[in-house]
Amino acid sequence: MARICVLGAGVAGLSSAVNIQSILPEADITLIADQFNKETTSDGAAGHFGMNTERTNTDIRRLRCWTRDSFEWYHKICTSEDANIAGIHRTHGYRLWRTETPPPFHSRFDYGCRALSKSELLRLPGNYTYGWELNSLMVECRRYLPWLMKRFTDKGGKVIRKKLISVDEIAGSYDVIVNCTGLGSRKLFDDKELVPIRGHLIRVKAPWIKTLFIDEDDTYIHSGQDTVVLGGTYERGEYRLDKDQRYYDDIMARCCRLVPSLKHAEVERTWVGLRPWRPSVRLEVEMISVGGRRLPVVHNYGHGADGVCLSWGCGVEAANLVKQQLTKSGAPRLVSKL
């Protein structure tokens, strides 16, 4: 029986673990992490299905594949009886600009995306001169992560809470390691290309808000099942996690300019987190030497602010890389099943 360890319990780690179970149902799979659910960066994510980070160093064909696979997976859940439990629902709204801009990268996989007419823009707030109407998905990780974890453990997956100082601590116990530690990879695997992108957001109770808004200044409003998410900030290289009220005041002011009635919304929670960004997503196999033994590590991290959009598709590829390492043959490509 193959022994596989997945490091990290964010959306990348859980997606990888569930996909590995699907393609290797007889494998012994253990997930090790020091943070779960609300402790993870993924839990704080706004959750709109979309690419938010420029990916000039990542193969565009791989990006399309990851995005397509992720959208098809979320669509399956959205149209299933588990939709509300998993926190996935359809959403509609607008992406607004002051200059003509190409459609979002992910729009070719969405339910619909079209340019707004001048008369439509005049009816929207903010005096924008260009924009897109979006029909897409919302993935609320505060529900989705526990749903994925239950799926993993119900099929025999093991979970250990542990903070690793070195991969040497576990190397002798597994045949393959899948690294989904995000920013933790800077220390565990000495990745100097990995940098944090700090983000702030607010969750408010505003059940009358049903429409999403995204503008060119990192301002967004996303309506979830229980709360509306207001954001945001995008600060490259910042590590501090202190909750400076100035950021939240600025976010609220920007969002109120788009939807003035948010002034009356009750704040449920403020959040700050560090998104793990690198010039290209690292999804590849590295052979490391531990105690004279060669051990394959499948890396799957560096998604930045695009974790929700890419996680399932990257998990599919990571699972196939694991199988290839175990079989040393061109394994057939995994097809995800709900």
C-alpha positions in Angstrom: 0.0 0.0 0.0 1.4 3.4 -1.0 2.0 5.8 1.8 1.3 9.4 0.9 1.6 12.6 3.0 -0.1 15.9 2.1 1.2 18.9 3.9 -1.2 21.7 4.4 -5.0 21.9 5.1 -5.9 24.9 3.0 -7.9 24.7 -0.2 -4.8 23.5 -2.1 -4.0 20.8 0.4 -7.5 19.4 0.8 -8.1 19.5 -3.0 -4.9 17.5 -3.5 -5.8 15.0 -0.8 -9.3 14.3 -2.1 -8.1 14.0 -5.7 -5.3 11.5 -4.7 -8.0 9.4 -2.9 -10.0 9.4 -6.1 -7.2 8.2 -8.3 -5.5 5.9 -5.7 -8.3 4.6 -3.5 -6.1 1.9 -1.9 -3.4 4.4 -0.8 -2.7 5.3 2.8 -3.1 9.1 2.8 -2.2 11.3 5.8 -2.8 15.1 5.9 -0.4 17.0 8.2 -1.0 20.6 9.1 -0.7 23.0 12.0 -3.7 25.1 10.9 -7.3 24.1 9.9 -10.5 25.7 8.8 -10.7 29.2 10.3 -7.0 29.2 11.0 -6.1 28.9 7.3 -5.6 31.7 4.8 -8.2 29.9 2.6 -10.9 30.4 5.1 -10.6 34.2 4.8 -10.8 34.2 1.0 -13.7 36.2 -0.5 -14.4 33.2 -2.7 -15.4 34.7 -6.0 -14.4 32.4 -8.9 -11.9 34.5 -10.7 -8.2 35.1 -11.5 -6.9 38.1 -9.6 -3.1 37.8 -10.1 -1.0 38.4 -13.2 0.6 35.1 -14.1 3.2 36.0 -16.8 5.6 33.1 -15.8 3.0 30.3 -15.8 2.2 28.4 -19.0 -1.1 29.7 -20.2 -2.2 26.3 -21.3 -1.8 24.9 -17.8 -3.6 27.9 -16.3 -6.6 27.3 -18.7 -6.6 23.6 -17.7 -6.6 24.3 -14.0 -9.2 27.0 -14.3 -11.5 24.9 -16.5 -11.2 21.8 -14.2 -11.9 23.9 -11.1 -15.0 25.6 -12.6 -16.4 22.2 -13.8 -15.9 20.8 -10.3 -17.6 23.7 -8.6 -20.4 23.6 -11.1 -21.1 19.9 -10.3 -21.3 20.8 -6.6 -23.4 23.9 -7.3 -26.0 21.8 -9.0 -26.0 19.0 -6.4 -27.8 18.5 -3.1 -24.6 19.5 -1.3 -24.4 23.0 -2.7 -25.5 24.9 0.4 -23.4 22.6 2.7 -20.3 23.1 0.6 -20.9 26.8 0.3 -21.1 27.1 -3.5 -23.7 29.1 -5.3 -24.1 31.1 -8.5 -23.5 34.8 -8.4 -24.1 37.8 -10.7 -22.8 41.3 -10.9 -20.3 43.7 -12.5 -16.6 44.2 -13.0 -16.0 48.0 -13.6 -13.2 50.0 -15.1 -12.4 53.5 -16.2 -10.6 52.4 -19.4 -11.4 49.7 -21.9 -10.1 46.4 -20.6 -10.1 42.8 -21.9 -12.5 40.3 -20.4 -11.3 38.5 -17.2 -9.1 35.4 -17.9 -11.7 33.1 -16.2 -14.6 34.5 -18.3 -14.3 31.8 -21.0 -15.2 29.2 -18.3 -17.9 31.2 -16.5 -21.6 31.0 -17.2 -21.5 34.3 -19.0 -19.6 37.5 -19.5 -20.4 40.4 -21.7 -19.4 44.1 -22.1 -21.8 46.6 -20.6 -23.4 49.3 -22.8 -23.0 53.0 -22.1 -26.6 53.2 -20.9 -26.0 50.3 -18.5 -22.9 51.9 -17.1 -24.8 55.1 -16.5 -27.2 53.2 -14.2 -24.4 51.8 -12.1 -22.5 53.7 -9.4 -19.0 55.2 -9.7 -19.0 56.9 -13.1 -17.2 54.0 -14.7 -16.7 54.1 -18.5 -16.2 50.4 -19.1 -17.3 47.2 -17.5 -18.3 43.5 -17.7 -21.4 41.8 -16.6 -20.4 38.5 -14.8 -22.3 35.3 -14.3 -20.1 33.2 -12.1 -19.7 31.2 -8.9 -19.0 31.9 -5.3 -17.1 29.4 -3.2 -17.3 30.1 0.5 -14.3 28.4 2.1 -15.7 28.6 5.6 -18.1 25.9 4.4 -16.2 24.4 1.5 -13.1 23.4 3.6 -15.0 21.5 6.2 -17.0 19.8 3.4 -13.8 18.7 1.7 -12.3 17.5 5.0 -15.3 15.4 5.7 -15.1 13.9 2.3 -11.4 13.1 2.9 -11.9 11.5 6.4 -15.1 9.6 5.4 -13.0 7.8 2.8 -10.3 6.8 5.3 -8.0 9.8 5.2 -5.9 10.4 8.3 -5.3 13.9 9.8 -2.5 15.0 12.1 -2.1 18.4 13.7 1.6 19.1 13.7 3.9 22.0 12.9 6.9 20.7 10.9 10.3 22.4 11.4 11.9 20.2 8.7 10.6 17.6 6.2 13.2 15.2 7.7 10.8 14.6 10.5 8.4 12.7 8.3 10.5 11.7 5.2 11.1 8.1 6.4 7.4 7.4 6.8 6.1 8.1 3.3 6.6 7.1 -0.4 5.5 10.5 -1.7 5.0 13.9 -0.1 2.7 16.5 -1.5 3.7 20.0 -0.4 0.8 22.5 -0.1 2.2 24.6 2.7 1.9 27.9 0.9 4.2 30.5 2.6 5.6 27.7 4.8 7.5 26.5 1.7 9.9 29.4 2.2 11.4 27.6 5.2 10.5 24.0 4.6 11.8 24.0 1.0 13.9 27.2 0.9 11.8 28.9 -1.8 13.1 32.4 -2.0 10.7 33.3 -4.8 7.7 33.0 -2.5 6.4 36.3 -1.1 3.3 37.2 0.9 0.6 39.4 -0.4 -1.3 40.8 2.5 -5.0 41.2 2.2 -7.8 42.7 4.4 -11.5 42.2 4.2 -14.7 42.7 6.2 -17.7 40.4 6.5 -20.9 42.2 7.2 -24.6 41.2 7.6 -26.4 42.8 4.7 -28.9 40.3 3.3 -30.4 42.9 0.9 -27.2 42.8 -1.1 -27.5 40.3 -3.9 -25.2 41.7 -6.6 -21.4 41.5 -6.8 -19.2 44.4 -7.6 -15.5 44.5 -8.5 -13.6 47.6 -9.5 -10.1 48.4 -10.7 -9.0 49.6 -7.2 -9.1 46.3 -5.5 -12.5 47.1 -4.2 -15.1 44.2 -4.2 -18.4 43.3 -2.8 -19.4 39.6 -2.8 -22.7 38.3 -1.4 -22.4 35.0 0.4 -25.0 32.7 2.1 -24.6 34.3 5.6 -22.6 37.5 5.1 -21.4 39.9 2.4 -17.7 40.2 1.9 -16.1 43.6 1.5 -12.6 44.2 0.3 -9.8 44.7 -0.1 -6.1 45.3 0.0 -3.2 43.8 -2.0 0.2 44.5 -0.3 3.1 42.6 -1.7 5.9 41.7 0.8 4.0 42.6 3.9 4.2 40.0 6.8 2.5 41.8 9.6 -1.0 40.5 10.6 -2.0 43.3 13.0 -5.6 44.6 12.3 -5.0 48.3 11.6 -8.5 49.9 11.7 -7.4 52.4 8.9 -7.5 49.6 6.4 -11.1 48.6 7.3 -12.3 52.2 7.4 -10.9 52.6 3.9 -12.5 49.4 2.6 -15.9 50.4 4.0 -15.7 53.9 2.5 -14.8 52.5 -1.0 -17.6 49.9 -0.8 -20.1 52.4 0.3 -19.3 54.5 -2.7 -20.5 51.6 -4.8 -23.4 50.6 -2.6 -24.3 53.4 -0.1 -26.7 51.2 1.9 -23.7 49.2 3.2 -23.3 52.1 5.7 -26.1 50.4 7.7 -24.6 46.9 7.6 -23.5 45.2 10.9 -19.9 44.1 10.9 -19.6 40.4 11.8 -15.8 40.0 11.4 -12.7 41.6 10.1 -9.8 39.6 8.6 -6.2 39.9 7.5 -4.2 37.2 5.9 -1.1 36.5 3.8 -1.6 35.1 0.3 1.3 32.9 -0.9 2.5 34.4 -4.2 5.3 33.5 -6.5 6.0 34.5 -10.2 4.6 31.1 -11.3 2.5 28.5 -9.5 4.8 25.8 -8.4 3.3 22.5 -9.5 6.0 20.0 -10.2 8.0 17.1 -8.8 11.3 17.6 -6.9 13.5 14.7 -5.8 15.0 15.4 -2.4 17.6 13.3 -0.6 16.9 12.5 3.1 19.1 10.1 5.0 20.6 8.7 1.8 17.0 8.0 0.4 15.6 9.7 -2.6 12.0 10.9 -2.0 9.7 12.5 -4.5 7.9 15.8 -3.4 5.0 17.0 -5.5 4.9 20.8 -4.9 1.5 22.6 -5.3 1.7 26.1 -3.9 2.2 29.8 -4.8 -1.4 30.5 -6.0 -1.5 34.0 -4.4 -5.0 35.4 -4.5 -6.2 32.7 -7.0 -6.4 29.7 -4.7 -10.1 29.2 -5.1 -10.0 29.6 -8.8 -7.1 27.2 -9.4 -7.1 24.8 -6.4 -9.2 21.9 -7.8 -7.5 21.9 -11.2 -4.1 22.0 -9.5 -5.2 19.2 -7.2 -6.1 17.1 -10.2 -2.6 17.6 -11.7 -0.9 17.0 -8.4 -2.8 13.7 -8.0 -1.6 12.6 -11.4 2.0 13.5 -10.6 1.7 11.4 -7.4 0.4 8.4 -9.4 3.2 8.8 -12.0 5.8 8.8 -9.2 4.3 5.6 -7.7 3.9 3.7 -11.0 6.7 5.2 -13.1 4.3 4.9 -16.0 2.2 7.4 -18.0 -0.9 7.1 -15.8 -4.2 8.0 -17.4 -5.5 11.5 -16.5 -7.8 11.7 -13.5 -11.4 12.6 -14.1 -12.9 14.2 -11.0 -16.2 12.7 -9.7 -18.5 14.3 -7.2 
